[in-house]
């Protein structure tokens, strides 16, 4: 894969993860949190791609594989289930 594209994917993944974490930590409402989890999913996918295509970065790929599962649970909880927890 092209090194420039890998660099772009890496920085997108890092930036998207930071923004999503900020939105979740601010606790500014259910709707922003829903979309922060979607952003977390895209961040994890980007970092999985980067981790497995960049030499010596498989650890980040595996970490984000696990985080992708966790983030998908957040998407399910906030976007698909549609009911607020008791």
Secondary structure as the mmCIF struct_conf table of DSSP 4:
data_model
#
loop_
_struct_conf.conf_type_id
_struct_conf.id
_struct_conf.beg_label_comp_id
_struct_conf.beg_label_asym_id
_struct_conf.beg_label_seq_id
_struct_conf.end_label_comp_id
_struct_conf.end_label_asym_id
_struct_conf.end_label_seq_id
HELX_RH_AL_P HELX_RH_AL_P1 UNK A 3 UNK A 26
TURN_TY1_P TURN_TY1_P1 UNK A 27 UNK A 27
HELX_RH_AL_P HELX_RH_AL_P2 UNK A 30 UNK A 53
BEND BEND1 UNK A 54 UNK A 54
TURN_TY1_P TURN_TY1_P2 UNK A 55 UNK A 56
HELX_RH_AL_P HELX_RH_AL_P3 UNK A 58 UNK A 75
HELX_RH_PI_P HELX_RH_PI_P1 UNK A 76 UNK A 80
BEND BEND2 UNK A 81 UNK A 81
BEND BEND3 UNK A 83 UNK A 83
#
